[in-house]
Amino acid sequence: MLTTDKTTSLARDVLDHSVKNATDALLKDQKPDGHWVFELEADATIPAEYVLLRHYLGEPVDAELERKIAVYLRRIQGKHDGWPLFHDGDFDMSASVKAYFALKMIGDSPDADHMRRAREAILARGGASHSNVFTRALLALYGVVTWRAVPVMPVEIMLLPRWFPFHLTKVSYWARTVIVPLLVLGALKPMARNPKGVTIDELFLEDPKSVGGVKKAGHQKWSWFLFFRGVDIVLRATEPLFPKATRKKAIEAAVAFVKERLNGEDGLGAIYPAMANSVMMYDVLGYPEDHPDRAIARLSIEKLLVIKDDEAYCQPCVSPVWDTALTAHTLLEVGSDQARAAAKGGLDWLIPRQVLDLKGDWAEQRPDVRPGGWAFQYNNAYYPDLDDTAVVAMAMNRSEANSATQKYSPAVERAREWVLGLQSADGGWAAFDADNTYSYLNNIPFSDHGALLDPPTEDVTARCISMLAQLPQDEAGARAITRGVEYLRKTQLADGSWYGRWGLNYIYGTWSCLCALNAAGLDPEDDMVARAASWLLSIQNADGGWGEDGASYKLDYSGYEPAPSTPSQTAWALLGLMAAGKVDHPQVARGVRYLLEHQKDHGLWDEERFTATGFPRVFYLRYHGYRKFFPLWAVARYRNLTAANDRRVAFGM
């Protein structure tokens, strides 16, 4: 244990050694211009869709690239013979169907052992007709199923007034950018070129052409679902009668929407599904391959590839702003001159990436607010997010406190102004928009994923509170913090934890909220703080670490279920407990010991498990940077606090 004077002294040497080794390794990852960017891995769906997109367009086969993607897809096939949504996860029908289709397209024989096992696993669970809406749309584009299998989404949606119950401003940014080009595809119903003529009829128990509408999803209410199914039936019958002139006008509106947000080499919405749909939209509209809009849209997808010596995959997006800001926080915690200088290099890289001159889609709800946020990716000016903005601003503020300059103050003040302007009516903050709370829309047949909206969440709210509390206070900021804390009070679960929307899951949410409550000045003895800390202590694994997996997002969640420890989740728990005043608790020492024992010879940590979330129950993420900077952050903070007279965490994160 690390509690006696003797062992604490010994531990100080061990902690210093651990911090130095990890810092040296992390600094090697810094790019020449100052930023950091790490791989961002999802499940089999994105690399599979990339392969299928190329064959949809009839592009020349890149045999070596496809060979490497096939190696990747075969490697991540699960023990259940299908493909999961995260490492060691349960079988997922849509991921399995897409992976099988891609491997067959690449050239794997259906009689190969891994293909036979995958096919049997799919058929044993009802077959490919149980795929989700987006998979059905892909299969319809390939002519495997008919468009009757896809809920009707008329392109005329583009012309609806804002007061209408369904409007693009009422759904999330990611839904908006994915749906708009998909509306054009649904209207024109193109067919994949598919030069090899590959089909996957063998994955169905019935004639694929007979597959009808989607079933009610678990999150949907019967009353709403039946109502919207009726709407779908009416639309399916009447859509062929829509005036051609109106359809033409709607398609033009969709194209204009995409063009305005095309975002150069970073792509529509800077996320793969929207980028791929934009390319297919331009293709069906007859844009030649060398047309500037189509060419740049296609190029943006290539920039998502991760190609290694033995395998390759396609990322769903890239995360340089997020990676750079969190790495800067970590290095500022390390505190050495070298670490602070490197952090400054990253923050200097971030300055020009603040969006100051463009009002993105968020301005539909807040037209009078000046822009001032950062996006997640290299460029995505229409869609900055509150989480990145708060994390960047806190790092800049902390770095500036260590110097005699006010270099970052203008950027931080604009970020603060934007964050204050995007607080929702319930006191919380969402990721990209304010008051995106039209919950009835998650009951439409198209929303079987349940992720159509961007409502306020506990983790983003906590980050915004942390930022506002760390910065100099005024009356507006104090009011926003008070409202935010009340939001957290209302959303805390009975066991003391908070939900984590963008990280796995209650450990992530609870860490975020404890940091916010500490920054807001709540005492460790406050009931909210004490219950949350007790919950974290109660779920520590026997090995001293913490872990949680994607199954925690299930609709019938009734409490924490143990999962293997991971370095990043252990770091979150430790950072949360230290923010809650538990620096000297023996279980915190055990958690630090777990990190020390699992640090590798290369100076960092390894982590196969996914610890982040794209969409609960649908899409999960493995940030390759999380295992590098979060454990170092936790160890450095523990070292710093146990050596200080004041055990209080002085920063928002």
Secondary structure, 3 states (H helix, E strand, C coil): CCCCHHHHHHHHHHHHHHHHHHHHHHHHCCCCCCCCCCCEECCCHHHHHHHHHHHHHCCCCCHHHHHHHHHHHHHCCCCCCCEECCCCCCEEHHHHHHHHHHHHHHCCCCCCHHHHHHHHHHHHCCCHHHCCHHHHHHHHHCCCCCHHHCCCCCHHHHHCCCCCCCCHHHCCHHHHHHHHHHHHHHHHCCCCCCCCCCCCHHHCCCCHHHCCCCCCCCCCCHHHHHHHHHHHHHHHHHHHHCCHHHHHHHHHHHHHHHHHCCCHHHCHHHCHHHHHHHHHHHHHCCCCCCCHHHHHHHHHHHCCEEECCCCEEECCCCCHHHHHHHHHHHHHHHCCHHHHHHHHHHHHHHHHHCCCCCCCHHHHCCCCCCCCCECCCCCCCCCCEHHHHHHHHHHHHHHHHCCCCCCCHHHHHHHHHHHHHCCCCCCCECCCCCCECCHHHHHCHHHCCCCCCECCEHHHHHHHHHHHHHCCCCHHHHHHHHHHHHHHHHHCCCCCCCCCCCECCHHHHHHHHHHHHHHCCCCCCCHHHHHHHHHHHHCCCCCCCECCCHHHHCCCCCCCCCCCCEHHHHHHHHHHHHHCCCCCCHHHHHHHHHHHHHCCCCCCCCCCCCCEEEECCCEEEEECCHHHHHHHHHHHHHHHHHCCCCCCCCCCC
